[in-house]
């Protein structure tokens, strides 16, 4: 069988077939690709095949023809083929050497046949686009949940979330817990209403029944712990079932009573002072106005008077500029969340921390509030080299100042390799031979990397 006969045979099962001589010159072309014009294909005849592909694919063509000349086992290689009438085409090429003992001019010729991968490329791009869209939707959902959570926790009225079917309390905000006083410890999971006398209990039950029926109801007045409150309800539905929202507001007489407000403020102040997280209040220049016991313990001091009037920067950060960065961000944005740095005491001992801060106005004065959390236990794994690879640019940024840049670059390289291998295995449905070819690696190199990243199956490796 002649090379031309082989070319015609191959063209019937391939999208593109080329006859190439021993010097790599294209002798004949047969194409069934609608995206590749006949004139463009014929223009390749008489040219070296490596000149018809993009520069980044020429090395693959050279290796392809070299393997064919050596009668090596055929391998598919992905190549970007130039197309004079449009965008470059993504093709998968394979070459086989053919010869005809009766025709000396056929000696050394090879048939190169290719498959169009543009459909697979489009599917991959759609997958990437869908993943990015899903990621953006997820972030929008998380932002919405965060805002709702913030509104729930900072509401000036008491708010209860109640399961409609069982009428048990699912969640309560801080104001509601304060209103229930000693009963707040057992409030979550308890049937509602609780802590009311029989008459008020019946009134609230009637209100909740009306909410379940029509979705809304008039508010009712009831006394809780000696405080007269208005109970108002509404209902919203989720996939898991319906929930009732009960809002507890003080009556006008109670609002005018300064004593109740003072009690709440005193309780909040006590909570701040006993908080396990450090709470520091400063003036706009970072001079400490107040600090709780947790902060004093972290900097190994015994009295609040030892820190009042001092700059927070005395204990904050490694380079001395962290406080300036925090102050500038607060002036510009009004708040900052989870800023990673360290806190050092007067003896030089440093502790890894995260800072969340906000800016507040008290009359004509401006105060800055800093919530400081000790995360040294969380980050101790970093010093032992047992940390997992960071999964985002934000997590990489958190390592700056904790880990040398050389180590961060090395971990980033490992992360990229691991993600590429995972993607290749997903696309090939865990076919390691195909994944190795897709990544441009030998099988042995792929197995080495799989074992390195802890992704290998010892049994499957031994079988292969």
N, C-alpha and C positions, 0 to 999 in steps of 0.2 A: 504494500500500500504506500502510495506517495505521500509527501508532506501535505500537498494540496488536498488530497483525498481525506487525510486526517483532519485538516482544517475544516473542511465542509462537514465532516461528521461531528466534530466538536461544536461547531457553530449552532448545530441543531439543539444542543443541550446547554449551551452557555450563552450569555448575553453578548460576549465579545470574544473573537478569536483572531490571533495574529500569528503569521509564520515569520520566524526570525532566523537569520542565518548564523553561522558560527561567529561572526563579528558583531552580532547584536543588531544588525540592520533589519528593519521591517521589510519583508518581501511581499506580504499580502495581508489584507484585513477583511474580516467579515463581522458585521455588527447587526444586532436586532434592537439596539437601544434607540428609542424615539428621541431621546435627548441629545443624541450624537449624530450629526449630519453626515451624509455620505461623503460630501466634499471634504469635511474635516478628517474623516477616517483615511481617505485616499491620500491626503497630504502627508500622512505619516510614512507612506511607502518610500523607501530609499533613505529614510532618516534612522539614526540610532534610536532604539526604543527608549533609552534613558533620557533623550532629549524631548520626548513627548509627555513626560510626567513632570510634576512640580519638583523643585530642588530638594525638598525634604524627603521625597520618595525615591530619589535616584539610587541611593545606597541599597534600597530594597530590590530594585530592578537588577542591579549588578549581582547581588547575592542570588536572586532568582535564576538568572541565566547561568551563573557559575555552577549552581547545584544541578541544573538540567544538563549541562555539559558533562558533569561528573557522574551522571546517571544516579544521583541521589534520590531518596524518596521524596516525592513532590510535597511541597508545603505551600499553604495559602498565605499570601501576604497582602495586607491592606495598603492600597496605593491611591494617591490623589492624581487622577488623570486630567490633563489640561483639556479644555474644550473651548475652541476658538469662538464658538457661537453662544457661549453662556458660561455659567459658573462651573468650577472644577467638579469632576465626578468622583465619588468615593467607590472604588472597585476593589474586589478581592481577586488577585492574580495567582495563577499556578502555571508552571511550565513543564513540558515533557519533551525530551529529545527524541526525534524520529529519524529514521534513515531508510534508504532503499538500496539494497546491495546491488541492484541492477542499474542504478542511476547515480553516478558519482557526484552530480551537482547537488544531490539532496543530502549528502553527508554533512553532519554537523548542524543541520537545521533543527529548530525547536518550535513547538507549537505552544503559544502562550494563550490561555483562555481565562476569561474573567467573568465575574458575577457582579451585578449591580447591587451595591449596598445602600443606595440612597434611601430606600424604604426603611431599612433598619435604622439608618441615621436619623430620619425624621421621627421614628418612634422613640428613639433615645432622647431626642430634643424635646418631644412632647412630654416624656417622662420627667425630664429635668424641670421643664416649665411647671408641670403639675406639682412636683415636689416643692418648688419655690413658692407656688401659690398656696399650697397647704401650709407651708411654714409661716407665710405671712398671715394667713387666717388664724393660725394657732397663736401667733404673737398678738394679733388684735383681740382674740378671745381672752388671752391672759391679761392684757391691759384693761379690758372691760371688767374682768373679775377683780383685778386689783383695785380699780376705782370703786367698784361696788363694795368691796370689803372695807376700803378706807371710809366710805360714807357710813357704812353700818357701824364701824367701831367708833367713829367720831361724832355720831348723831347726838344732839343735845337731849333728845327724848329716849326713853327706854323702848327697845324694840325686841320682840320675841318672835322666833320662827317656830311654828308648831305644825306637826304632821296632822293633816286633816283627818285621816282615817282613824288614828289612835288617840289623837289630841294630846300627844306627848310633846314636851318642849325639846326641840332639836338644837336650837342655838339662842343665845342671849347676848346682847351687847353690854359693855361695861356699865352704862347707866342703869340698865335693867337689873343687873346683878346687885348694884348698890341699893336700889329700891327694895329688893327682896331681902336684903340684910343677911341674917344668919341662914335663912332658907336657901340662899344662892348656891351653897355648896352642893346641895342635892337637887337643884332646879333642873339641870339638863337631864332629860330622860323621865322626868316626873310628869304625871297627868296634869293638865291645866284646866281650870284655874286652881291655884294653890295660895294659901295664906289669906283668904277672904272669909268673911262670915257667911252664913247660909244664905241670907237675902242677896248679898252682893254676888255670891257664887252663882245663884240662879239667874241673876241679871246678865252676867257675863256669858253663861251658857246659852241663854236665849240669843244674845248678840252673835255668838259664834255659829249657832244654828242658822241664823239669817244669812250670815256670810257664806256658809257652805251652799245655801240654796240659791242666792241671787248674786253672790260675789262681792257684796258690800252691805253695810248696815250702818245705822246711826250709832254714834258713840254712847257709852253708858258710863255713869259715875260710880266708883267704888272706892272703898277705903282699904289701903294696904300699909300695914305697919304704922298706923296712925296718920298716914298721909292720904289725902283725897286725890284720886287720879281719874282722868278720863281714859277709858279703854275703847280703842277704835280698831276695827279689823278689816282686812282685805284678803283676797285669795289669789294665788297664781299657780299655774300648773307646770309640772315638769314631766319628763319621760317616766320617772319612777313613781309619780303620783302627785297629788295636790298638797300644797303647803299653805298655811294661814300665817299672815303677818299681823301681829297685835302690837299696836303702838300705845305706850303708856306716857301720858302727858299730865303735868301738874295743872290743877285748876288755877284760875286767876288769883284766888286767895293764897294758894300755896306758892305761886310764883312771886307774889309780893312779899312773902315771908323770907327775910334774909337769913334766918336761922338755918332753914333747910339747905340753902345754897352753901352756906358756910360749912355745914357738915360734909357735904359732897366734896367741896374743895379741900377740906382738911383730910378726908379719906384719900383723895387723889395725891395730895402731897406726901402722905404716909406711904402710899404705894411706890411713889418715885424714890423716896429715901431708902426703902427696903428692897428696891429692884436689884436682881442679880446682875443686870447690865449697868454699866457706868452711865450716869447722867450728869452732864456738865453744862452750866449756863454761863455764857460770856457776854461781854459788851461787843460792839461792832469791830473792835480792834483785837479781839481774842483774849482780853483780860478776864480771868475767871471771876464770876460773881457768886456762883454757888456750885457745889459738887456733892454727890451722894457718897454713902459709905463704900460702895463698890469701887468707885474711882480712887478713894483714899487707900483702899487695900491694894489696888493694882499698882500704885506708885509707891507703896510701902511708907505711907505717912499715917499719923494718928489723929490729926485734928483738921477740920475744915479750914480753920484760920491759917493753916500753913500753905494753902493753895489760893485763897482769896487774894485778888490783886496781882497774882502771877500770870504770865502769859501761858496759854495752853501749849504753845510751841516749845516750852521748856521741856516737856515730856513727850511731845508728839514727833514721830517720824525719825528717819535716819539722816536725811540730808539737811534738815532745817527749813525746807521750803514747803513742806506739806501744808502747814497752817496757812501760808499765803495762798496756796492753791485752793484750799477749802473756803477761805474768806472771799476770794474773788468769785468762785462758783456760786456761793450763797448770795452775793450781791447781784449776780447776773440772773440766776434762776430761782432763787428763793428756797431751794432745798437740794439735798444731795443724798444718794442712797448707796450703801455698801462700798464705801471708799476704803480700799485695802492699804494699810500702812502698819507701823509698829508703835508701841508705847514703851518708853524706857524710864526706869526710875533713876534716882540720883546716884546710884551705884553702877549704872551702865547696863543693868540687865534689861533686855528687850523682850517684848511680848507681841506676837502677831495679833492685830485687831482689825475690825471692820467698823467704819464710822458712818452713821446716818445723821444728817443735820438738817435743821430748818431755821428759818428766820421769822421772828414774830415782832409785832409792834405793841408796846404797852404804853398807851398815851402818846407822848412825844418821844419816848425812848424806844430804841431798837435793841432787842436781845437775840442772841443766837443760842439754840439748844443743840447739844451734841449727845447722841446715843452711841456709846462705845461698847462693842462686844468683843470679848476675848475669844479668838479663834485659833489659839496656839495648838489645841488638840487636833483640830481639823487639819491644820497645815503641817503637823509634825511628820506626817508621812512623806512630805516633800523632801525633808532632810535625810530620810532613810532610803530614798530612791525607789520607794514602792508606790509612788503615785501613778494613777491612771493617766493616759494621754488626755490633754485638754481637747474638748470637742468644739470650741468656738474661739473666735478672735478675742472675745471678752475674757474668756478664761486664760488665754495666753497673756493678755495685758495684766492680769492679776499676778502673774509670776514675776513681772518686772520689779526689781528691787529685792526679791527674795531669792531668785536663782540667777546665776551668771548668764549673759546673753548667749554664750557659746552653747550652754546646755539647752536653752530655749530653742535655738536654731536646730540642734540635733533632734530634739523631741518633735519639732515641727516636721522635719524630714521623715521621721518614723511615722508620724500621723498621716502624712500624705501617702506614703507607701501602703500603710494598712488600709486606708479608705479606698485606694485604687484596687487593691487585691479583693476587698469585700465587694466592690462594685462589679469587678470582672466575674467573680464567682456567682453573684446574683444574676448577671446577664446570661451566663452560660449554664445556669441551673446546677452549679457546683461541679461542672465538668472541668477538672483541673488542667487537663491537656489543652482544652480550648482557651481556658483562662490564661495559661502561660503564653500561648500564641498571641492572644489579644494584648497582653502586656509587653510583648517583645522579650520574654524571658524563656530560658530553658526550663524544662520541668524540674530539674534538680534545684535550680535557683529558686523557683517558686516554692518547692517543699522546704528549703532552708528558711525562707522568709515566713512561711506558715508556722513552722516550729518556733521561730524567733518571737512571733507575735502571739503564740499560744492559740493559734487557730487550726492546728492540725489534728487529725484523728489518727492516733498511733496505729490502729488496726488497718485503716484504709491506706496509710502510708506504707505499711509492711506488705500489703497486697500489691501495691503498685511498684 
